[in-house]
């Protein structure tokens, strides 16, 4: 697809190509004169780079505008970045659904699809559901599978660099699953697997509540809460990919698990039943006393877990999201708790992306990977190495 690599004649040429490609992608059908002004490069250099990008299919000459055709003389040539030269997928694999977002090389979403899944589905059943969702979104968008340049995956669990799930208690059969290897059999392009909370943090920084913050903690609330963090705009995974696993903090002395805290009976909730969480939250809002008490216990536990992470990382912003409804009840207790312990408490807000956060972040990871190939001068902030 026109990867700019060390096989090109020189580093200078790669830099010039990256600069011009950036300008083309960010401008509205610029002319050679526009590109010369934007990039600061000489016109002959710009012309040579543009011709090379046209040869590899990343740039095309656009038709002159109506106003230009009425002018005397030949209109200036205009060019545009061919976002349709390739496509990207962002996929969420969750306990209750599988969702996919499709975009061109500019990251603009052109298709979406999702299917419900059962919490008790086996790994094979869940991967079959992924294939169904992918086939559906490609068919409806009229995009060939061969056009895919990268696929990002957001999934619960501690994920190693090769896409293997080292530990994944939220989905049956997920621990030890070679998720990246399994999914690469379905695609002819790179497949990047990331923890779901990490993917959501990337999404909020790209298109959500954290677009103006580079030091962010995203909390994926639920029965097995997790968190993703950006430090200086870079995703922080930890040495083994286990950073942000706040769902394990009860092992340090808080033996009561979230499914017990949220129970309104003597029986704990099923550890994978996030819909039960939503029912408890809904009953609490309706005034049910036992549900309200359960919700308060859950929120107190979540607040303490998040506060521990905030004290360690000192973020500018905490974004709270997750599948369960009713998370707005977390904000004030969390703000109060952080103000007790932090010299300068971070801002706290709800996710703007909601249930789309994980798939959106997975799409951004795929886009990062492709941009690293296209521009090949400076690395991106989130893509796995």
Steps between C-alpha positions, in 0.01 A plus 500: 500500500797727464685458827779753533790298637875490516501369146423850372799696364557712807378608838442848359264363237306308764472813712383706202246233406365490854474879518315525169270210585412663833418821318288325239302313761430814698420738213200526269627411153812721507694614194877474456519863615297419812720204584815705450369759742378247759812282501770760436650271236601614154253458217714247310529290816123514561427411138734201513355372827140539382571313178658219701201482734267487200695208358449293816131590522498719809424826318276582205443813298158647573269657246507881484225682686212659315630850564840413356364362174344837421828685529718565201799273456573159640399457867765408753533128565355388830567182693347301782606223732327173403350389828331222304838352405467276804272430793526437873295305751454558872337209682372466855468150643300525820297277733166594344578624153744514214518830310702626206573842349633544146690802369715615214865600543390835643328336798153623402245233584309370198339190646397335826354168606438313825353174626395394847692220665431295809724538802550122511597463131818302438806659343425328168141622501610854577759498221236369260289799598793728419519354150126553448522863609802568279336341195186705563670839530717438192202384293280795594780749430593332171862457611709201398681312777820534296476878549559473875839636610477445875257366758489613863340286771387610847444212743485447877806357665873545531629491142858423401674672210431210262126514570487209744263550794716421800207530741137564411236415759216701341454260206487119516803330348685829459799440729790373290313556174726589208248760391728684260612179330144371469370819343796542265378189321196702389691801367790572266606804697644573844271429797570697818343380826462732797336494841151652479557772763823602327318520168226711657758739646648545152151563361415769754829675423425484127132584478352512850523677831881515513588668171662790687689291759814289466503359856184300531357207693202327340297279735302218343250443780321169547514178694864464398615863483812594310680817405710629214747783536670750275816662632625790291264391224648149486312187600646352818475120497751412768788254457271197459193678362320484835492870593160618618365166625313665787252212505761299693543751784255311722770234528703748707259478791162578348377144470144599408463477123287740292241229426440466876494873558233547236279213613158588643459143633717250681622370164775687310444608142648286228857635447436547125147643521541871426129524417428418863703806592277714279189356666631581847587854394155546343323377814716733712390797291139391548545519877549134589675505839701178466609590147602847617711350779661256257576780254656709776722208606610448142572869444701524821715206396549640148588844637768353727648297216514799267645722771790256544583525130463878495737539794758292313472675162384856581292543181343822380170328419306191604240374252242252626332265253379147468208289392287537813247782516486746786868592513415866555455403866874434521615851415426695818626230742814465290560876495450515877738211564771641273475843659576337836823341384634698207677832534358595160215262415449412135188590308243218492250448219293235326601343169365675193525186287299263716482145370690599183819582693675163472438449127595863432827456686571178313446688174744770613762234573459365147530854363815559705655188351423607144620855560828362630536313172396793283709766666782274627700786645366540852319235704143540625400522864280196539587227251670190636862452393 
